[in-house]
Amino acid sequence: MSMELQFAVSQFLYRKAALCDAYDWDAYLDLYDEDSEYHIPQWINEHEYVKNPNQGLSYIYYEDRTGLEDRVFRIRTGKAASATPLPRTVHSINNIQVQQREDGLLEVKANWNTFYNRQGLEGYFYGLVTYTLRRTDDGDFRIRRQHTLLLNDKIDSVLDFYHV
C-alpha cells in the first residue's frame, strides 16, 4: 500500500467527520453508495458481538443508504425528537489502516471517538470501525459498508448516526 493511498483514505475519513460535525448532511450522504450497508451491532457478551444483523440485535442497522436518508429527513423536519436540538459534536479518527482487497475494494480500519454536548450534558462515544471503500472515477472514495463497534459499556444519551 502506498503512502499516497494511505493519505487519500485518511483525508476522506477526516472529511466525513468534518461534514458530520458541520451538519452538512447532503455532502455527508453523498459519501455513501446507494446500496451501502451501515451497521452498529450490539454486544452478546464481553467479547462477542452480533455479526449478522438478521440474527441478533443492533443499535443501528440499515441495509442501504435510505436508512441514513430517512434519519436526515427526520432531523431536518423536526420529526426526530431525540435529535432536537442536535448535539454539538467533534469526531476524531486515528490508527487508520488501509488494505487493498483482491476485488479492488479497500478495507479500512480505524479507531474513533466522538465528544458531544447537548443541552448542557457532555459525553463521548468511542470504538472501532471497518469501512469497505470503492474508488470513484474521479479518484475519490465511496462507502460500500460501514461496520462500527461501539465500545462504551454505558449509553447515557441518545445514540444516532451522528455520534459515530
C-alpha positions as CSV (number, residue, x, y, z in Angstrom):
1,M,0.0,0.0,0.0
2,S,1.4,3.4,-1.0
3,M,1.7,6.4,1.2
4,E,-0.4,8.3,-1.3
5,L,-3.3,5.9,-0.8
6,Q,-3.0,6.0,3.0
7,F,-3.1,9.8,2.8
8,A,-6.0,9.9,0.4
9,V,-8.1,7.5,2.6
10,S,-7.2,9.4,5.8
11,Q,-8.3,12.7,4.2
12,F,-11.6,11.1,3.1
13,L,-12.3,9.9,6.6
14,Y,-11.4,13.3,8.1
15,R,-13.7,15.0,5.6
16,K,-16.5,12.6,6.5
17,A,-16.0,13.5,10.2
18,A,-16.0,17.2,9.4
19,L,-19.1,17.0,7.3
20,C,-20.9,15.3,10.2
21,D,-19.7,17.9,12.7
22,A,-20.9,20.7,10.4
23,Y,-24.3,19.1,9.8
24,D,-23.6,19.1,6.1
25,W,-26.0,16.2,5.5
26,D,-26.2,16.3,1.7
27,A,-22.4,16.1,1.3
28,Y,-22.3,13.5,4.1
29,L,-24.8,11.3,2.4
30,D,-23.0,11.6,-0.9
31,L,-20.1,9.7,0.7
32,Y,-22.2,6.5,0.8
33,D,-23.2,4.4,-2.2
34,E,-26.9,4.0,-2.6
35,D,-26.7,0.3,-1.6
36,S,-24.2,0.7,1.2
37,E,-24.7,-1.1,4.4
38,Y,-24.5,0.6,7.8
39,H,-24.2,-1.5,10.9
40,I,-23.6,-0.9,14.6
41,P,-24.1,-4.3,16.3
42,Q,-24.9,-4.9,20.0
43,W,-22.7,-6.9,22.2
44,I,-23.7,-10.5,23.1
45,N,-21.1,-10.7,25.9
46,E,-17.8,-9.1,26.9
47,H,-16.0,-10.2,23.7
48,E,-18.7,-11.2,21.2
49,Y,-20.9,-9.0,19.1
50,V,-23.8,-9.7,16.7
51,K,-22.2,-10.5,13.4
52,N,-25.4,-11.0,11.4
53,P,-27.9,-8.2,11.8
54,N,-30.7,-10.5,10.8
55,Q,-29.9,-12.9,13.6
56,G,-29.4,-10.5,16.5
57,L,-29.9,-7.0,17.8
58,S,-28.2,-3.9,16.5
59,Y,-28.0,-0.4,17.8
60,I,-28.4,0.7,14.2
61,Y,-28.7,-1.3,11.0
62,Y,-29.5,0.0,7.5
63,E,-29.4,-2.3,4.5
64,D,-28.8,0.6,2.3
65,R,-28.4,4.4,2.3
66,T,-32.2,5.0,2.6
67,G,-31.9,4.4,6.3
68,L,-29.5,7.3,6.7
69,E,-31.5,9.4,4.3
70,D,-34.6,8.8,6.5
71,R,-32.7,9.9,9.6
72,V,-31.6,13.1,7.9
73,F,-35.1,13.8,6.7
74,R,-36.5,13.4,10.3
75,I,-33.8,15.7,11.6
76,R,-34.5,18.3,9.0
77,T,-38.2,18.3,9.5
78,G,-38.0,18.2,13.3
79,K,-39.7,14.8,13.4
80,A,-36.8,13.3,15.4
81,A,-37.5,14.4,18.9
82,S,-34.3,12.6,20.0
83,A,-32.3,14.9,17.8
84,T,-33.9,18.2,18.7
85,P,-31.8,20.0,19.4
86,L,-28.9,18.4,17.7
87,P,-25.8,17.9,19.8
88,R,-22.6,19.7,19.1
89,T,-20.0,17.0,18.1
90,V,-16.4,16.6,17.4
91,H,-15.2,13.4,15.7
92,S,-11.7,12.2,16.0
93,I,-10.3,9.3,13.9
94,N,-6.9,7.6,14.3
95,N,-4.9,4.5,13.7
96,I,-6.1,4.3,10.2
97,Q,-5.1,1.0,8.4
98,V,-5.7,0.5,4.7
99,Q,-5.7,-2.8,2.9
100,Q,-6.3,-3.4,-0.8
101,R,-8.6,-6.3,-1.3
102,E,-8.4,-8.7,-4.3
103,D,-11.7,-7.5,-5.6
104,G,-10.3,-3.9,-6.0
105,L,-12.1,-2.5,-2.9
106,L,-10.4,-1.2,0.1
107,E,-10.8,-2.4,3.7
108,V,-10.1,0.4,6.1
109,K,-10.0,0.0,9.8
110,A,-9.7,2.9,12.3
111,N,-10.3,3.9,15.9
112,W,-12.7,6.7,16.6
113,N,-14.2,8.8,19.3
114,T,-16.9,11.4,19.3
115,F,-17.4,14.0,22.0
116,Y,-20.7,15.7,22.2
117,N,-22.6,18.4,24.1
118,R,-26.4,18.5,24.1
119,Q,-28.5,20.7,26.4
120,G,-25.6,21.2,28.8
121,L,-24.8,17.5,29.1
122,E,-21.4,16.3,27.8
123,G,-20.4,12.8,26.8
124,Y,-18.5,10.6,24.4
125,F,-18.7,7.5,22.4
126,Y,-15.7,5.5,21.2
127,G,-14.9,2.4,19.3
128,L,-13.6,0.7,16.2
129,V,-14.8,1.0,12.6
130,T,-14.3,-1.1,9.5
131,Y,-15.2,0.5,6.1
132,T,-15.3,-1.1,2.7
133,L,-14.5,1.7,0.2
134,R,-14.5,1.8,-3.5
135,R,-12.6,4.3,-5.7
136,T,-14.7,6.6,-7.9
137,D,-13.8,7.6,-11.4
138,D,-12.6,11.0,-10.1
139,G,-10.2,9.3,-7.6
140,D,-12.3,9.9,-4.5
141,F,-14.0,7.2,-2.5
142,R,-17.5,6.0,-1.6
143,I,-18.5,3.9,1.3
144,R,-19.9,0.5,0.4
145,R,-20.1,-0.7,4.0
146,Q,-19.6,0.8,7.5
147,H,-19.4,-1.6,10.4
148,T,-18.9,0.2,13.7
149,L,-18.2,-1.4,17.0
150,L,-19.3,0.8,19.9
151,L,-17.0,0.1,22.9
152,N,-18.9,2.1,25.5
153,D,-20.4,0.0,28.3
154,K,-23.0,2.6,29.1
155,I,-25.0,4.7,26.8
156,D,-26.2,7.6,28.8
157,S,-27.9,9.5,25.9
158,V,-29.4,9.0,22.5
159,L,-27.2,7.1,20.1
160,D,-27.6,8.1,16.5
161,F,-25.5,8.0,13.3
162,Y,-24.0,11.5,14.0
163,H,-22.4,10.1,17.2
164,V,-20.2,7.6,15.5
